[in-house]
């Protein structure tokens, strides 16, 4: 299982990971990482197959504690081989 950390820094982007992602893989993953929350303690769990990863994405979204983060979300993601 690979672990990927995405955050919001001038748009959602990969901050760190246990494996590199190609530009295509990042484009395939990023739409599943955009979340909008009404409450500071809100969370969301997303699971989806990503063919370019040859596996699945399991993402946990957490509301941002920074008011300056638009549509605040930070997600820790894991891609597991099929």
ABEGO torsion letter per residue (X at the ends): XBBBBBBBBGEBBBABBABBBBAAAAAAAAAAABBBBABAABBBBBBBBBAAAGBBBBBBBBBBABAABBGBBBBBBBBBBX
